[in-house]
């Protein structure tokens, strides 16, 4: 009788380990998180980490991708769920206030804060995150241009400046959350931010 040899199952849950890595990078940033920190938090040995995820840089890339599909997905979802652009941006900012202060995970946004400090050797990490933030601005600008075409945004509105404005508000809310601002405080910030919306005929 012959038996089929099977590879040994991993001694850890890959998804759970990835969530733990996400929280660690989110809290301490890329530079501030070491392999030793990661293996301790994820409950794996260095060889298991490298076998499952590759090196630290590859793991961080996977963390960022997963963050965009989970914790950070609220931004695009909020904009998509409202048929009116103004309501979409208002919802996005309000949900940012809630998400960035959620006690279940580190404050703020990983994409904004994970590479605040970096060295020349890890400049590619900052460049990658900057590219993702820039893509968000382009997405905002397109939605605002569509709103202008639909007549829900003043025809005289500078859509590029307004897109950068909303990105700056989101980034500021992230930093304020990390500095201890409450959900209610950030919700008020979101309300004030929306007063800048250029209403047609106003």
PyMOL commands that set and color helices and strands:
alter all, ss='L'
color gray80, all
select helices_A, chain A and resi 14-28+35-42+46-53+56-69+71-81+85-100+110-113+120-150+159-178+183-194
alter helices_A, ss='H'
color red, helices_A
deselect
rebuild
show_as cartoon
